[in-house]
Amino acid sequence: MNLIDVNEALLVLEDGSYFKGKSAGSKGTSFGEICFNTGMTGYQEIFTDPSYAGQVMVTTNAHIGNYGTVGVDDESEKVQIAGLICKNFTNEYSRELADEDLQQYFENQDIVCIHGIDTRAIVRKIRSKGAMNCIISSEILDVEELKKRLKDVPSMDGLELASKVSTKEQYDLGSQDADIKIAVLDFGTKRNIINCFVERGCQVRVYPAKTTYGEIQAFNPDGYFLSNGPGDPATMDYAIDTAKQIIENGKPIFGICLGHQILALAMGIDTYKMHHGHRGINHPVKNMMTGKCEITSQNHGFGVKADEINAKSDVVEITHVNLNDDTIEGIKLKNSPGFSVQYHPESSPGPHDSRYLFDEFIELVKTNK
């Protein structure tokens, strides 16, 4: 398909404002929490990141679709965003290796898109008013009707989504003869995180989100990984309990993004809903252990409370801090072999400044074998 559907589409925000644009992708109506990503590349990896489940994505880069799509770039088995809002949606792509254009890709996965609107105005609204729900439609062009439907959309605050995007069955990757075995609790893990373990010679067994510590023990893993994922971490009692047991048994543990928040909650440190979150591939983070700075890939709408970490300085220490707003980007356990980061060291998309964290975890595992 070479032409984009130029039929009208509507975007309505929870604050009552609305935008008229053109439709692309599948014909229909989608809703969720609106968020924006500032990355200038990697749109396919972003669209297929399970951490974005339940969210409508605004891309700040002016052109989306200009290098098509290719299967190897998928971070999960399907597109995870609830819908797309962009400035310029195009089917003309430059990459010879591409499998299909973005229109075909979205049609095949029933994803609704609105384009041809002022995304800068939308981003400024989110930055000033904070995260809010929205609805986009290319089939209902009545603003008042969409406002009524938007009232029924649940808030992300208090929403448990990790178990919904998690694998339903456990599976293995990597060599069965590997010296190091890593158990991954899948709250919405990205494929490239698993790849980072496999590339380092690990056998990885991925478990459904609600798998108990006792069930995982049959694998006799050398280390545990808490993955990224969507939703409110405070609703995930099942994951917090498992993390507590891992810590109590002195097993090496590593968390990324949602996994970082779960580790904090397991240590009695609360999380909170951020004003509008961090999503992009150029966020500066300082490693407090080395004094060095990293450019990082980020995607999160919840954070860990800094004052509560300071109150538990006898058992937890801050290892990484965001240089834009001083939010907590990493912690380390003092009395157990474990650490976590709020950002994405697997960086897909993004810079590779933080890949060393996988190496540090492998060394931690070896030390504790």
N, C-alpha and C positions, 0 to 999 in steps of 0.2 A: 504494500500500500504506500503510494508516494505522496498522497495528499492528506493533510490533516483536516479532520472534521471541524468546520468553522462555525458550527451551530453555537448558540449562546450557552453560557453556563453562569451560575451564581455562586458566590461565596458569602456566607452570612456568619458573623462572629457573635460570640456570647454577649458582647457589650451593645449589640443592636446595629452595629455598622455593617455595611455590605458592599460588595464589589461585583461589577459585571465584567465578564470576560468571555473567552471562547473555550469550547470543550475539546478535549483530546482523550485518548485512551478509550475506555469502555463507557457506554452510555449508562448513567445511573446517578445514585445519590450516596455520598459517603460522609461520615462524621467522625470526630475524635478531638483530642487536644491538639491545638495548632502549635507548631514549633518551627524554628528555622535553623538551617545548617549553612555555615559560611564557607564550606569547602568549595574550591574551584574545580575539583575533579573528583572522580570516584562516585558518581551518582548511583550506579548500579549496586555497588557494595552498600551504600547507604540505604537504598530502597529495600534490600534483602536482609538487613540487619534486624534480627528479632527484637532488639531493644526498642525499636520504633513501633512495635505493635500497639494499636490503639491511637496512633498519632497521625495527623495530617501534616505533611512536610511542605515547608516553604524553602525553596532553594534560592539563595541570594545570588549565585552565579547567573549571569544574564542568559546563557545558552544551555539548554538541557536536551540531550539526545544527539548531539553533534558527533559522537563517536560510536553510536549504536550500542548494542549489547552483545555479550558473549558469555556462554555458560560458565566458564571457569571463574568469572568474576562474582558469581552469586555467593553470598555469605550464608545462605540457607536454601531450603528447597523451594521457596516461593518469595514473591514480593510481600513484605511485612507491613509497609506503611498503609494507612487507611485511605490515603489519597494524596495527590500532588498539586501544589500551587507553584507556578513558575512564570517567569517573564516571557521567554521565547522557547517554545517547544518545536523541535524540528525532527524530521525523518531523514534528512540528508546527512549521512554520517561519513566520516573520513577513514575509519579504521577498516582495512581490508580483511582482518580476522573476525570482524563482527558477524554474528549469526543472524541477527534481525534488527530492524529499526525499533525505536522505543514505542511507536504506536502499536505495532504487532505484539510487542512484549507486554504492553499494558492490556491490550484486548484479550490476549490469551489468558491473562490472570485476573481479568475483571477489575481493573484499577481505574478509578475516575480521576481525571485531571482537569484543572482550569488554568488557562494561560492567557497571556496578553493583558495582564493587569499590573498595577504598580506594586511590585513586591517590596520596594523600599519603604513605601508607606505602611505596609502590613508589618514589616520588621520593626519599624519605629513604634508602632502601636503596641506590639508585644513587649518591646523593651521598656516602654513607659508604663503600660497597664499590667503586664505580667502574663503568665500562661493562662489560656482560656480555651473553652471548647469552640468548635466551629462546625459548619456543615457546608459541603459543596454539592451542587447538583447540575446536571445537564438535562434532566427530565422534568424537574419542578422549577419553574421560573417565577414563582410567587414568593416574594420575600416574606410576607406574613406567615405563609404556610411553613416555610423553612424555619422561621423563628419558633413556631409552635413545636415542631419536631425536635429542634435543638434543646428545648427544655428537658427532654427525656434522656439526653446523653449524660451518662454518669461522669463524675469528676475523676481525674486520674489519682487524686489524693484519696487513699483508702481502697484503691482498686488492685486486686491480685490478678496478675496476668501471666506470671512466669510459668505456672503449671499448664497454661493453655498453649504456650508456644514450645514447650519442652518436648523432647523425643518421647514417644510412647513406649519404646522398647530400648533396652540397653544394646550397645554395639561397640565393637573393638576397632581400633586403627593402630597402625604401627606393627613392628615385628613382635611376634609371640615369644621370641627368645631374648627380648630386650632385658637389660639389667635393671632398668628402672620402670616401675609400673605406676601410672598416674590415674587416679579415679577422678573423673570430671562430673560434678553435679551440674546438669544442664538446665539452667534457668532461662535459656534463650541464647546459647553459645554461638559464636560466629565460627565458621569453618576455619578461618585463618588462625584462630587461637589454637585449635586442635593441631593444625599444621605446624605451628611453632614448637609444640611438644614432640611431634613425630619427627620433625627435622633434627631434633636433638637426641634422637635414638631412643625415645620412650615408647613403651606400649601404653596405649590410652584406652580406657574403658569408660564410655559415656553413659551416665545413668539418668533416668527420668527425675524430674525435680523433687518429687516426694519420696524418693528412695531413702530408707532409713540407714543409719550408721551401721546397724547390725547386718543389713543385707549387703552393704558394700564390703564389709569385713571379709566376706567369703573370697573376695578377689585378692585379699592381703596386699593392698597397695602400699607403695613406699611414700606416696604423697597424695594430697587431696587438692583439687582445684574447684573454686566457687566461681561460676561463670557470670558474664553479663546477662542482662535480660530486662524486660519491661515491667512497669507497674510500681506500686508502692512497696518498698522492702519491709515496712513495719507490719504488713499483713501476712508475712511469710513465716509464721511460727514454726512450721515444719522444717524449714531451712535453717532457721536460727537454732533450733534444738540440735540438729545434726552438726552444725558448726561447733556448738558448745561441747559435744561429745568428742569431736576430733581434737579440739584444744585440750580437753581434760585428759585425753589419752596421750598427749604429747606428740601427736603426729604432725609432720610438716604440712602447712596449709597456705594457699596462695589464692587471693581473690582479685578479680578485675571488675570495676564499675559496680553493678548490683552486688556482685560477690564481695566487694570492698565494704559495701553498706551492711551486708549480712554479717560479715566478720565483726564489724563495729557493734552491731546490735547484740551479737553473741557475747561481747565483752561488757554489755550494759551501757553502751553509748548510743544515744538516740539519733535518728535521722530526721530530716525536715524537707518539706517541699520548697524548692528554690523559686525565686521570683520568675525567672524564665529559662533557667538552665544553661548548660554549656554544650554546644554542638558545632563542631568544626574540626579542622586539621592543622591549626596554627596557634594553639593555646600554649602560652609560656608557663612552665612549671619549674620550680627550683627544688633540687634534691638537697635537703637539709643535712644529709650525711656527708656529702662530698663538696657542697657549695656550687656544683655545676648546674646549669640550666638546660632544659630540654624543650623542644617544640613538640607538642603532643596532639594526638587525635582524641577528641572527646565527644561523648554523647550521654548526657544524664540530666535529669530534671529534679533529682533528689540529692541531698548532700549529708555529710556527717557533721554533727555539732562540735565545733572546736573547743568550746568551754568545757564540755563533758569529757573530752579527751584529756584536757589539762587537769581536770579533777581526778583522773585515773592515771596520772603520770607514773605511778609505781608499777603499772602493768602494761601500759601502752605508751608509745612515743610517736610523735609526728615525724614522718620522713620526707614528705613532699608537700609543697604549698603552691597554690596558683598565684602567679605574679600579677594577674589582672585584678583579682578581688580578695586575695588572701584566704580563699576557701581551702579546705583540707583536701589534698590530692593523694596522700599516702600515709599509712600507719604501719608500725611494726610491734609485734608482741614481745614483751621483755622476758616473760617466764615460759614461753613456749615457742617452738620454731614456726613462726608464721608472719606473713606480711600481706599487704594489699595496696592497690592503687585505684584511684577513682577514674583515671583516664585509660586509654587503650594502647598498650605497648605493642600489640600485634599490628597496629597501625594500618588498617585496611579499610579505607584509604588513609594515607598520611605518611609522615616522616618516620624514619627508623631509629630515632634517637633513643628510644626506650626499650628496644629489644633485649638489652642487657638483663632486664628483670627476669626473663625466662632462664637465662644462664645462672643468675643468682639463685633462683628457686631450685634448679637442678643440683647446684652445689650444696644447697641446704638439705636437700633430700639425701644426697650421698653422705653428708656428714652425719645424718641421723639414721642411716640404714643399720 
